[in-house]
């Protein structure tokens, strides 16, 4: 299980990026163990408030323990952050000063072998962030047709042997269902050529990522939520996004670019003073972990942080 003293990824950069006002309203869309949330909450006065989202009941319990030890200026919503606009409107909150997304899987979800997120533990194929939903990784692996499996592995996992892996999965599940993480790992290993298995980390990494994204509909959910979040920012408010793989980062980068680029009709004379921008990038270049953080926090290796501000 996750250590409650664990330092969350890019903590200093997140806090600086949010530019917290003590009387502001802030949202942590991905509370997890409340590592980032607790540091935001510490910086708020009684006039400020923090709204936290997490669909995982275990995360809600752990986060609540941590936050209530600081103060009571928070609400926790046990729901997917795609519902940010609706849930906050139900609390009569239409605009906020800062929103954080720390995407991907919480470390305690990975570390709890029974959840089926990790290829390092043998467990039933699950991978649900919300354990009340019906679709699991078992369902995807054992019921999706070959074409759909191949597409998921290629698009969500960027797995170049997606064809071989999808074929072998279909062949094996016709004999008996593929029920556990280790059973799936063995199928993946057999489907990948020996030379490729010796390169680039664990052979099941990309397929497990792809399955997790499919089970939790992660990319669509992030894209939809981010559009709502941008509309909810107060002037001077900021959105901070930490992503862990290129697909999430691509959505963030593209969305931020669309919001900050000035589109003009070619050939029309427009003075810079006549252009009003609604958003600006706080960091032109993506922010990544320092060497000292990488020494102590392995999860920070693939983390990329982007920040946008409403003008």
ABEGO torsion letter per residue (X at the ends): XBBAABBBBGAAAAAAAAGBBAABBBBBABAEAGAAAAAAAAABBAABBBBBBBABAAAAAAAAAAAAAABABBBBBBBBAAAAAAAAAAAGBABBABBBBBBEBBAAAAABAAAGABAABBBBBBGBABAABABBAAAAAAABBAAAAAAAAAAAAGBAAAAAAAAAAAAAAAABBBABAAAAAAAAAAABBAAAAABGEBAAAAAAAAAAAAAAGAAAAAAAAAAAAAAABBBGBBBBBBBABAAAAAAAAAAAAAAABBBBBBGBBBBAAABBBABBBABABBBBBBAAAAAABAAAAABBBBBBBBX
